[in-house]
Amino acid sequence: MKSTRADRRLQRLMALFAAGWLLFDFPLMSLWIRDVTVAGLPLLPVALFAIWAALIGLLAWTLEREGG
C-alpha cells in the first residue's frame, strides 16, 4: 500500500508525541534529579526546558517541511 504525505506526517507527529510522553515520564525524568548546576541553574529545570524546546523545534520542523 502506498503511503501518502498525510500518512507520513501523522506517523511523524505520533512518534513525536510518544517521544515527548516518554521524555517527560518519571523514569527518564529521574535521570535529571541531581545536585548539579548548569550555568548556576539546577539541572532539572534546565533539562525540562531543553527537552521542551527541542520538542517544539522538532514539531515546527516536521510541520513546515511537509508544506503546511
Secondary structure, DSSP 4 states (H G I P E B T S, - for coil): -PPPHHHHHHHHHHHHHHHHHHHTSHHHHGGG-SS-EETTEEHHHHHHHHHHHHHHHHHHHHHHHTT-
